Each structure stands twice: as structure tokens, then as C-alpha cells.
Amino acid sequence: MKMNGGDMTELVYLKNDEAVCSSLQVAEKFGKRHDRVLRAIDNLLETLPENGEVSKMFILSKRKAADGQFHRMYFMNRDGFSLLVMGFTGKKALEWKLKYIKAFNQMEKFILERQTQAWIDSRKAGKLTRKAETDTIKKLVEYAQAQGSQHADKLYMTYSKLANKMAGVSKRDEATVAQLNNLSLMEHIILCVIDSGIVAGKHYKEIYQDCKKRLETVKDLAYLEQSA
């Protein structure tokens, strides 16, 4: 999910229908050692009264490090994040606090949007378009194999990545209504270009380039709709 040219999910995740961030990420963005961030969270948990609200603020988890070992980390909601970074000072810390506040606001706005009928309808319509596109790519796979391709089965992923990139979507279930509509548009264009390319007898690689050019042509218009 994009946020003013950046990806909102680089800062805030959607986890169990709640906006959260991770201790590892906070340590990286604020220039802190992760073990010290963990210690700060531990101190908060020791100080705060034990109740249901506090238990929701910080959720203990694990991550797999480069050495193959599992190390602990925390996910935290907006309240937990606010408590943790309250003591972080300096200009850079303030800049990141503002970025996180904006990311939390946008993710929480999206969570509400995802409950609307408009989002549900767009998601359903997108599934139908995706199925039609997949059926068309299946024909392209067979077409490419007939032209000698040894890796035609990878075309499913290739075209999926292309459509997602052009629509600004990383995960469909975390896309806004506008992004879902843009993605459906991109996938509809892809299936049309593939069909016409096969009929015209084009090489499967040329068909991909045609799709890419066509999507690039409409991408700016799609982003205008997304930001409206």
C-alpha cells in the first residue's frame, strides 16, 4: 500500500485486523540497537499494570536471524509504539515519529475501508477478473511452449508481478478500493493484449512487451484515480 511515493507497509503492518509495527523495524528506523529496544519494552511491561489493554500493546514474537537462530521481537500497536518512542529525542526521531503516526493513521483508515461494501464488491470483482486473466495466461503458456519456451509455467508469476507493480499493489487483501479497481483494469488489459497477440501470431516475448507498454500508458491515469 503506497503512501506518498513510499510503501506504508514498510512501517506498519496489518496483523489480525490491527495496525502494528515491529520492535526490529523501530530499532532500525530510529537508529537503536534492537537489544536495547527490547530492554525498553521489557521495562515498560514490568512497570505497566497487568491488564488486557497492556497485553494488546506488545505481542511477543520470534524472528529467524541470518545465523539460523530464532530471536525474540515484539509487535506493537499504536499505543505500544507511542509509549516506547515517547523518550526518543532529536530531530531524526521526531521525523520518524511523524512518519509512523501518518502510517498508523492510513492503515487504520484502510482497516475501516475494508469493512465497507465498496471494498467487498471491488475484491469480488477483482477475483473474477483475475480468474479470466489466469485462464488467458494458461493459453499463453501452451502457446509459449509450442514456440519452444522451457519455462513457460513462470508466465503466471511474471504477469502477476507486472500487474501488481503497475497498480501499486503488494497484497490484494491490503489494497484500497482504488488500488483494487486499478489492478482489475491492469489485469483486464493484460488478458486482452495476450488474446490479440496470440491471434496475431506474435512471439510470446513480444506479447509481454506489448502488455508492459500498454500498462505503462495507463498507469499514470490509474494513479490519478487512486489519489482522487
C-alpha positions in Angstrom: 0.0 0.0 0.0 1.6 3.2 -1.2 1.9 6.4 0.9 3.2 9.5 -0.8 5.6 7.6 -3.0 6.6 5.2 -0.2 5.2 1.9 0.9 3.1 2.3 4.1 3.7 -1.4 4.9 7.4 -0.7 5.3 6.4 0.9 8.6 3.1 -0.5 9.7 1.7 -4.0 9.1 -1.8 -5.4 9.1 -1.9 -8.2 11.7 -5.1 -9.7 12.9 -7.0 -6.7 11.6 -4.9 -4.3 13.6 -2.2 -1.8 12.6 1.1 -2.8 14.2 4.8 -2.3 13.8 7.8 -4.4 15.0 10.5 -3.7 17.5 13.1 -4.7 15.0 11.9 -2.2 12.5 11.6 0.6 15.1 15.2 -0.1 16.1 16.3 0.2 12.5 14.4 3.4 11.7 15.3 5.2 15.0 18.9 4.1 14.9 18.8 2.0 18.0 20.2 -1.4 18.9 17.5 -4.0 18.9 18.5 -5.4 22.2 18.1 -2.0 23.8 14.7 -1.6 22.3 13.7 -5.0 23.7 15.0 -3.9 27.1 13.0 -0.7 26.9 9.8 -2.8 26.1 10.6 -5.2 28.9 10.9 -2.3 31.3 7.6 -0.9 30.2 5.9 -4.2 30.7 7.3 -4.5 34.2 6.2 -1.0 35.0 2.7 -1.0 33.5 -0.2 -2.6 35.3 -1.2 -6.1 34.1 -4.5 -5.9 32.3 -6.0 -6.7 28.9 -5.2 -3.4 27.3 -1.5 -3.6 28.1 -1.3 -7.2 26.8 -2.6 -5.9 23.4 0.1 -3.2 23.2 3.0 -5.5 22.9 2.9 -9.0 21.4 5.9 -11.2 21.9 7.1 -13.0 18.7 10.2 -14.6 17.1 12.3 -13.9 14.1 14.8 -16.1 12.3 18.2 -14.4 12.1 20.9 -14.8 9.5 22.6 -17.4 11.7 19.5 -19.6 11.6 18.7 -19.0 15.2 15.4 -17.6 16.4 15.4 -14.4 18.4 12.6 -12.7 20.2 11.0 -9.5 19.0 7.7 -7.6 19.7 4.8 -6.4 17.6 3.2 -3.3 19.0 0.0 -1.4 18.2 -0.2 2.4 18.1 -0.4 2.7 21.9 2.6 0.5 22.5 4.6 2.4 19.9 3.6 5.7 21.4 4.8 4.5 24.9 8.0 3.1 23.5 9.2 6.1 21.5 8.0 8.7 24.0 11.5 9.1 25.3 13.2 9.1 21.9 14.5 12.6 21.3 16.2 14.5 18.5 15.3 15.9 15.1 15.6 12.5 13.3 13.5 10.8 16.0 10.8 13.4 15.6 10.8 12.9 11.8 10.3 9.1 12.2 7.6 9.6 14.9 5.6 11.8 12.4 6.1 9.2 9.6 4.8 6.4 11.9 1.8 8.5 13.0 0.9 9.0 9.4 1.4 5.3 8.6 -0.8 4.3 11.5 -3.5 6.8 10.5 -3.5 5.5 6.9 -3.5 1.8 7.9 -6.4 2.4 10.4 -8.3 4.2 7.7 -7.8 1.3 5.4 -9.0 -1.2 8.0 -12.2 0.8 8.2 -12.4 0.9 4.4 -12.0 -2.8 4.1 -15.3 -3.3 6.0 -17.3 -1.2 3.5 -19.4 -2.8 0.8 -17.4 -0.9 -1.8 -14.2 -2.8 -0.8 -16.0 -6.1 -0.6 -17.6 -5.6 -4.1 -14.2 -4.5 -5.6 -12.5 -7.5 -4.1 -15.1 -9.9 -5.5 -15.0 -8.2 -9.0 -11.2 -8.5 -8.9 -11.3 -12.2 -8.2 -13.5 -12.7 -11.4 -11.1 -10.6 -13.5 -8.1 -12.5 -12.0 -9.7 -15.8 -12.9 -10.3 -14.6 -16.5 -6.7 -13.4 -16.7 -5.4 -16.7 -15.3 -7.4 -18.7 -17.9 -5.9 -16.5 -20.7 -2.3 -16.9 -19.3 -2.9 -20.7 -19.4 -3.5 -20.4 -23.1 -0.3 -18.2 -23.4 1.7 -20.9 -21.5 0.7 -23.5 -24.0 1.3 -21.1 -26.9 4.8 -20.3 -25.5 5.6 -24.0 -25.1 4.7 -24.5 -28.7 7.2 -21.8 -29.6 9.9 -23.6 -27.7 9.8 -22.0 -24.2 11.3 -24.2 -21.5 10.0 -22.0 -18.6 6.5 -21.1 -19.8 5.0 -22.0 -16.4 6.7 -19.0 -14.9 4.5 -16.7 -17.0 1.8 -16.8 -14.3 4.1 -15.2 -11.8 5.6 -12.8 -14.4 2.3 -11.3 -15.4 1.1 -11.3 -11.8 4.1 -9.2 -10.7 3.6 -6.9 -13.7 0.0 -6.2 -12.9 0.7 -5.7 -9.2 3.6 -3.4 -9.8 1.7 -1.2 -12.3 -1.3 -1.0 -9.9 0.9 -0.2 -6.9 -0.3 -3.3 -5.0 1.8 -5.6 -2.8 -1.0 -7.7 -1.3 -4.6 -7.8 -2.6 -6.1 -8.1 0.9 -4.2 -4.9 1.9 -5.2 -2.9 -1.2 -7.6 0.0 -1.1 -10.7 0.2 -3.2 -9.0 2.4 -5.8 -6.0 0.1 -5.9 -8.2 -3.0 -6.4 -10.0 -1.2 -9.2 -6.7 -0.3 -10.8 -5.5 -3.8 -10.5 -8.6 -5.2 -12.2 -8.0 -2.7 -15.0 -4.4 -3.8 -15.4 -5.4 -7.5 -15.5 -8.2 -6.9 -18.0 -5.7 -5.1 -20.3 -3.3 -8.0 -19.9 -5.8 -10.6 -21.0 -7.0 -8.5 -23.9 -3.4 -7.9 -25.2 -2.5 -11.6 -24.7 -5.6 -12.7 -26.7 -4.9 -10.3 -29.5 -1.2 -11.2 -29.6 -1.9 -14.9 -29.9 -4.4 -14.3 -32.7 -1.8 -12.2 -34.5 0.7 -15.0 -34.1 3.3 -12.9 -32.2 6.1 -14.3 -30.2 5.2 -14.8 -26.6 8.1 -12.4 -25.5 6.8 -9.7 -27.8 3.3 -10.2 -26.3 4.8 -9.5 -22.9 6.5 -6.3 -24.1 3.1 -5.2 -25.7 1.4 -5.7 -22.3 4.1 -3.8 -20.5 3.9 -0.8 -22.9 0.1 -0.7 -22.7 0.1 -0.8 -18.9 2.7 1.9 -18.7 0.5 4.0 -20.9 -2.5 3.8 -18.5 -0.5 3.7 -15.2 -0.4 7.4 -14.7 -4.2 7.7 -15.2 -4.7 4.8 -12.7 -2.6 6.6 -10.1 -4.7 9.8 -10.6 -7.8 7.7 -9.8 -6.0 6.2 -6.8 -5.2 9.6 -5.3 -8.5 11.2 -6.0 
